Amino acid sequence: MEHSASASSLGPGGLDIAGAFFTPIQHAVPPSPRKRHTKISVIGTGNVGMAIAQTILTQDLADELALVDAIPEKLRGEMLDLQHAAAFLPRTKIVASVDYSVTSGSDLCIVTAGARQIIGESRLDLLQRNVALFKKIVPPLVKYSHDAILLIVSNPVDLLTYVAWKLSGLPPNRVIGSGTNLDSSRFRFLIANHLNVNAQDVQADIIGEHGDSSVALWSSISVGGVPILSFLDKRQIPYEKETLENIHREVINCAYEVIQLKGYTSWAIGYSVASLARTILRDQRRIHPVSILAKGFHDIDGGDVFLSLPALLGRGGVLGVTNVHLTEEEAAQLRSSAKTILELQTQLGVLQA
């Protein structure tokens, strides 16, 4: 499936109207190599994939956007629907195909495709089906875009980021999972609501598994540069640990509530992934809690495992991991979260190092 034919061939006999309409500039030189063409590919055009694509377009993050899906009719429909908004969006070439060659030359490949859980199916069986799916997705992405960064959004994101890393053969800094970037946004939103401030003035991270064993870093939370817990202690303002735990529990349950109400999540993950794309492709060197190869950090051992840590991101992918101080309790919870993921990885029984 190719993108819609250019309007430049609308003239009689296929006359190139564009060539006739514009007078070329004399003695023009090619663009500077620094002004490079940026291409993003999104694999999977379900609710999440299209929310990501739409946000990428409205935020002008790419010169070219490629969409890939297994259902050609829906894929073409989504492509045309986006193309028809061209008059209201920054200029972006939009292409789509069931053939992965359409992703050739991508700077960033975002994978949202994943098998849906069947009623009565175990989590392990679902994982096995997703591994089989990833074996069809990841190798061709690397074949056509060997210099790309892979950004995995499909759930369970930590395990599937590990699978993508193993299948790709890429260095670990170029395989990233969306991880707890969205969880942390939900965390900041809830804290901001409690304090009646803007969420952008709240610094708060969720790390570990994107799931029930995630870890809330209460010890490092600050608002407007003021560390919250130490401020409360110094002012002798009492607070209950249960209140903190309830906020964290609400973060975990946020997605379940949205899914129960509307059937799926889409917009928040769309903005979350677009923020990661912006940081990576524009080399903004911002810190995001994303799923990365975590072995060796905070005494995590027992095997290669991907989980979320505050990572410095840029054009090279993962540039470093923030040496954030963890309390003994937080460190123990993080190692427990890693153990949970490793146990599932072992049960998966494939792609082990």
Buried (B, 14 or more C-beta within 10 A) or exposed (E): BEBEEEEBEEBEEEEEBEEEEEEEEEEEEEEEEEEEEBBBBBBBBBBBBBBBBBBBBBBEBBBBBBBBBBEEEEBBEBBEEBBEEBEEBEEBBBBBBEEBEBBBBBBBBBBBBBBEBEEEEEEEEBBBBBBEBBEEBBBBBBEBBEEBBBBBBBBBBBBBBBBBBBBBEBEBBBBBBBBBBBBBBBBBBBBBEEBEBEBEBBBBBBBBBBBEBBBBBBBBBBBEEEBBBEEEEEEEEEEEEEEBEEBBEEBBEBBEEBEEEEEEBBBBBBBBBBBBBBBBBEEEBBBBBBBBBBBEBBEBEEBBBBBBBBBBBBBEBBBEBBEBEBEEEBBBBBBEBBBBBBEBBEEBEEBEE
